[in-house]
Amino acid sequence: MRSLRLPSYAKINLGLNILGKRDDGFHELQTVLQQIDLHDEIALRLSAKPGIRFSCDTPSLPVDDSNLCVRAFRLLEARHLVKSGVEIELSKRIPAGAGLGGGSGNAAVVLLGLNSLWDLGLSVNQLEEMAAELGSDVPFFIQGGTAFATGRGEQLESVALPVQPGAVLVVFAGIHVSTAWAYRNLNSDLTMSKKDLTLTSFKDKIINDVEFFRLLRNDFEAHVFAEHAVLGEIKRLLCINGALFASLSGSGSAVFGLFDCESDATRVESLFPGHYRTFVSAFIKWGYAQLA
């Protein structure tokens, strides 16, 4: 039977502005999403036996219908697009609960992989619409690269950044930050309080300015750092040791720094305790076009 082994890349958020709560209960946001080459691996094998058999090398992750990979298969099944059974094996490297989009990327790769294996011929737009039913971050991973995201994060516009750092250092201290908790504890007074610094102005006016990274902010940092002071200390250490820019990714808990070159990132990586998980990575673009 046919099979594929595909990378499932992580993302970081270059700024994350929360503009307010929507009528549907989600929050209106603006962010620049950037894919990086830190990745999980997903093996997909078609099977004569109907249904899905899903396994993962990380025992703490569910393998039932609550897993986004299984839900991606179920979504295709509900649309009557399933053409055979499938076996899916997920090998994890991206930390869970880190704001790096690991689970969202996994779901997108399952959609991409099955679209290819089953010769479904679904377009980018069709896959992104389906991905949005699985989660706000999932559509981004259909095309990957760099995107300006609005709405609840599912409205995407590809952009070119003015600065391409030589390396990204991601630092994960093993702290899990619940996205639901992060949104519940947002300071309602901060939304729209700095209209001159919204990402809309970045996209329209500053996207070609070398000062771009200096103007980015993440609205989650204030209360996440207040709750987990070590994360703020990680950002401080990245900044004082040469990072061009450092930030919490998403609602956390991973913190990343952008560096001129890989050797700088590797030098700073050595400053962190051995029990932290650290990754020297780089910007990448991978998705639909690479499987076409």
C-alpha positions, -999 to +999 in steps of 0.1 A: +000+000+000+011+036-006+028+055+022+043+089+030+066+102+057+062+139+062+077+166+084+053+186+106+069+220+113+064+243+143+056+280+142+064+311+162+044+343+166+062+375+156+040+397+177+005+389+189-021+417+194-054+409+210-080+434+198-110+422+218-136+394+223-159+385+194-196+377+195-187+340+188-166+338+220-133+339+202-108+368+204-100+390+174-063+390+169-035+401+147-002+382+144+026+374+120+030+336+120+064+322+110+071+286+103+104+272+116+122+240+108+118+224+143+095+195+134+077+163+143+074+134+118+042+118+106+041+085+087+009+077+068+002+043+053-029+033+034-045+001+046-070-024+033-086-024+067-111+005+070-109+033+095-079+048+112-052+033+135-033+061+151-002+058+173+022+083+189+056+078+206+046+102+234+025+084+260+010+115+275-007+125+242-042+110+235-046+087+205-084+087+205-108+111+187-096+140+209-063+140+190-062+166+161-047+140+137-076+117+143-100+146+140-085+155+106-092+120+094-128+121+108-133+154+090-124+138+057-146+108+066-176+131+073-171+147+039-172+112+023-137+117+010-121+087+027-110+061+001-093+035+023-082+028+058-050+045+071-024+040+097-008+071+111+023+072+133+033+104+150+068+110+162+069+141+185+098+165+189+079+198+193+070+203+230+032+203+237+017+233+254+045+255+242+027+279+218+046+264+189+016+250+171+027+213+172-008+198+173-022+222+148+007+215+124+001+177+128-035+180+118-027+201+088-001+175+077-026+147+080-049+167+057-021+174+032-008+138+033-042+122+028-051+147+000-019+134-017-022+097-009-059+095-019-054+118-050-084+139-037-073+170-057-084+194-029-072+230-035-054+252-010-086+271-003-106+239+003-079+225+027-077+258+046-115+259+050-115+224+064-084+231+086-103+261+101-129+236+115-101+219+134-086+249+151-075+285+146-038+278+139-044+248+116-050+267+083-016+284+085+002+251+082-015+242+049+009+266+031+034+275+058+060+301+054+052+336+067+016+349+070-002+379+085-031+363+104-063+381+115-098+371+127-093+343+152-060+335+134-076+317+104-077+346+080-042+345+063-022+367+039+012+356+028+038+383+035+076+388+030+095+399+061+121+427+058+146+409+080+156+372+077+175+362+108+202+336+105+189+314+133+161+310+158+167+298+193+137+283+210+138+277+248+112+255+265+114+254+303+089+226+307+061+248+318+027+243+304+006+274+298-031+267+290-043+287+261-077+289+277-061+303+310-041+328+290-071+342+272-092+343+304-066+363+322-060+389+295-062+425+308-093+439+291-078+474+294-049+466+271-069+459+239-066+486+213-047+507+238-018+512+214-035+517+180-003+530+165+014+497+171-012+473+157+000+448+132-023+464+106+000+493+106+030+470+103+015+453+073+005+485+056+034+508+065+063+491+082+065+457+065+095+469+045+112+487+074+143+472+091+128+484+124+100+459+120+110+435+149+115+464+173+079+473+171+064+438+177+047+429+210+029+399+225-001+409+246+001+377+266+035+384+280+025+407+309+003+382+327+021+350+316+054+364+328+037+375+360+026+340+366+058+323+354+087+347+362+112+322+347+098+329+312+105+366+315+140+358+327+145+336+296+135+365+274+158+388+293+188+364+289+181+362+251+180+399+248+212+407+267+231+380+249+226+394+214+191+384+202+178+407+175+143+401+189+129+379+217+094+370+226+069+345+240+054+325+212+017+325+212+004+322+247+035+303+257+054+288+272+082+286+247+103+318+244+124+324+212+152+347+202+162+356+166+199+358+159+222+370+131+238+336+126+236+300+139+269+302+158+254+331+179+223+311+187+244+280+196+265+301+219+235+314+238+219+280+238+247+268+260+238+294+287+206+277+296+202+248+322+205+213+308+170+204+319+155+230+295+147+219+260+164+241+235+163+241+197+184+260+172+162+264+142+156+286+111+128+301+091+112+278+065+083+275+041+068+240+037+032+230+029+009+224+000+033+235-028+059+210-016+034+181-021+019+193-053 
